[in-house]
């Protein structure tokens, strides 16, 4: 049994590739967002966030042989939990990592974290479009309140995400609901509709719709703030499905 921690666009293809190789695959996602999973007899799904204890219990109960972490590149807490559980149970840990796509440019500002992004974005005194999801909103709400900068956030059209934005103090009329990736025109419409001057994003790769965000910002003359990715051990990371499947087989001592 392979425990595939997912929720991203790559979850379905990874699950199918592992199942096609003969592995039983348990796909675990924190929420009930739709995933395009193949109707495969070897693929099952569970829903709900996992902490250290619950992930370890799940792995023991289901006879997990390896953990494949295909969660979002910025899901640091999940990555840490998965690595800890894998180490505790002496299981192989393999990480799917989307290739980065954002190159340095004059109108792109790279920052370390959300606090730095919030402070710098607000300093430009222009409406901000936050496209990093429904978590880590507090720094932006706080920094935007000081100079009275308008903050707009784009979140999943899911009750949990909307409630998180409202709970952080974002006005309902400033919450843009939808599920990406968004096209250039959709990003451009949001920028123009709300007179956005600063767009905040993560480097979530092609699958995260980042190129379309950058192109829309370029067309609109909008500044871009990019939160750098967390550091990861390169020997644990794969960005090719075949390479990852081969690595799982090798880690479990299965000959091709």
HELIX and SHEET records of a PDB file:
HELIX    1   1 UNK A   11  UNK A   20  1                                  10    
HELIX    2   2 UNK A   52  UNK A   61  1                                  10    
HELIX    3   3 UNK A   76  UNK A   88  1                                  13    
HELIX    4   4 UNK A  114  UNK A  123  1                                  10    
HELIX    5   5 UNK A  138  UNK A  147  1                                  10    
HELIX    6   6 UNK A  159  UNK A  167  1                                   9    
HELIX    7   7 UNK A  172  UNK A  174  5                                   3    
HELIX    8   8 UNK A  184  UNK A  193  1                                  10    
HELIX    9   9 UNK A  206  UNK A  208  5                                   3    
HELIX   10  10 UNK A  210  UNK A  220  1                                  11    
HELIX   11  11 UNK A  234  UNK A  236  5                                   3    
HELIX   12  12 UNK A  241  UNK A  251  1                                  11    
SHEET    1   A 6 UNK A  43  UNK A  47  0                                        
SHEET    2   A 6 UNK A  25  UNK A  29  1                                        
SHEET    3   A 6 UNK A   2  UNK A   5  1                                        
SHEET    4   A 6 UNK A  66  UNK A  69  1                                        
SHEET    5   A 6 UNK A  92  UNK A  96  1                                        
SHEET    6   A 6 UNK A 237  UNK A 238  1                                        
SHEET    1   B 6 UNK A 108  UNK A 111  0                                        
SHEET    2   B 6 UNK A 223  UNK A 227  1                                        
SHEET    3   B 6 UNK A 198  UNK A 202  1                                        
SHEET    4   B 6 UNK A 128  UNK A 130  1                                        
SHEET    5   B 6 UNK A 151  UNK A 155  1                                        
SHEET    6   B 6 UNK A 175  UNK A 177  1                                        
END                                                                             
